């Protein structure tokens, strides 16, 4: 099993991701592409998942979040045909909020 971390805003979990430890998880969260996605994807009410300025915090995943991440990861690797042991070294990000649409730009 891999370490899974959750990024949240004001206690609201947004994404779960696997990483070798807290600093590696923070590096993923700091990646401009991840931040772009957090700002580009919209909730059902049309608001962005993240406004780009509210502080993002990172913590270890709770058991239900870990289970959601694991299910998402296993489904993705099953669809890809990549062996689990090969895929586990790659970062997988699982949305923990409903995402309605992406607005590019």
C-alpha positions as CSV (number, residue, x, y, z in Angstrom):
1,X,0.0,0.0,0.0
2,X,1.2,3.5,-0.8
3,X,0.9,6.7,1.3
4,X,-2.2,8.7,0.3
5,X,-2.6,12.4,1.1
6,X,-5.5,14.7,0.7
7,X,-5.5,18.3,-0.4
8,X,-8.3,20.4,1.2
9,X,-9.5,24.0,1.6
10,X,-11.1,24.9,4.9
11,X,-11.6,21.3,5.8
12,X,-13.2,20.4,2.4
13,X,-11.3,17.5,0.8
14,X,-10.6,18.1,-2.9
15,X,-8.2,15.5,-4.2
16,X,-6.4,12.4,-2.9
17,X,-3.0,11.5,-4.3
18,X,-0.2,9.0,-3.6
19,X,3.3,10.1,-2.7
20,X,6.4,8.7,-1.0
21,X,5.9,11.1,1.9
22,X,4.6,14.5,2.9
23,X,7.2,16.5,1.0
24,X,6.7,14.5,-2.2
25,X,2.9,15.0,-1.8
26,X,3.5,18.8,-1.3
27,X,5.6,18.8,-4.5
28,X,2.7,17.3,-6.4
29,X,0.3,19.8,-4.9
30,X,2.7,22.7,-5.9
31,X,2.9,21.5,-9.5
32,X,1.5,24.2,-11.8
33,X,-0.5,21.6,-13.8
34,X,-2.2,20.3,-10.7
35,X,-3.0,23.9,-9.5
36,X,-4.3,24.7,-13.0
37,X,-6.7,21.7,-12.9
38,X,-7.9,22.8,-9.5
39,X,-8.8,26.2,-10.9
40,X,-10.1,24.9,-14.3
41,X,-12.5,22.3,-13.1
42,X,-15.9,23.5,-11.9
43,X,-18.4,22.3,-9.4
44,X,-22.1,21.7,-10.2
45,X,-22.8,25.4,-9.3
46,X,-20.3,26.6,-11.8
47,X,-17.7,27.8,-9.3
48,X,-14.1,26.7,-9.6
49,X,-13.0,23.8,-7.3
50,X,-10.2,26.3,-6.1
51,X,-10.1,30.0,-6.6
52,X,-6.4,30.1,-6.9
53,X,-5.9,32.1,-3.7
54,X,-7.4,30.2,-0.8
55,X,-4.8,28.3,1.2
56,X,-4.6,24.6,0.2
57,X,-3.6,22.3,3.1
58,X,-2.3,18.7,2.9
59,X,-2.9,15.9,5.3
60,X,-2.9,12.1,5.4
61,X,-5.9,10.5,3.9
62,X,-8.6,9.1,6.2
63,X,-9.7,5.5,5.7
64,X,-12.7,6.3,3.5
65,X,-10.5,8.6,1.4
66,X,-7.8,6.0,1.1
67,X,-10.4,3.5,0.0
68,X,-11.7,5.9,-2.7
69,X,-8.2,6.5,-3.9
70,X,-7.4,2.8,-4.0
71,X,-10.6,2.0,-6.0
72,X,-10.0,4.8,-8.5
73,X,-6.3,3.7,-8.9
74,X,-7.2,0.0,-9.4
75,X,-9.9,0.9,-11.9
76,X,-7.5,3.1,-13.8
77,X,-4.7,0.5,-14.0
78,X,-7.2,-2.3,-14.9
79,X,-8.4,-0.2,-17.8
80,X,-4.9,0.5,-18.9
81,X,-3.6,-3.0,-18.5
82,X,-0.4,-1.8,-16.7
83,X,0.6,-4.2,-13.9
84,X,-0.1,-2.9,-10.4
85,X,3.5,-3.1,-9.3
86,X,4.6,-1.0,-12.3
87,X,1.8,1.6,-11.8
88,X,2.2,2.1,-8.0
89,X,5.3,4.2,-8.6
90,X,3.3,6.8,-10.6
91,X,1.3,9.6,-9.0
92,X,-2.4,9.1,-9.2
93,X,-4.8,11.9,-8.4
94,X,-8.4,11.1,-7.4
95,X,-11.1,13.8,-7.2
96,X,-13.0,13.7,-3.9
97,X,-15.5,16.4,-5.0
98,X,-18.0,16.2,-7.8
99,X,-16.6,17.8,-10.9
100,X,-19.2,19.1,-13.4
101,X,-17.1,20.7,-16.2
102,X,-13.7,22.1,-17.1
103,X,-13.3,25.7,-18.3
104,X,-10.1,26.2,-20.2
105,X,-8.4,29.5,-20.2
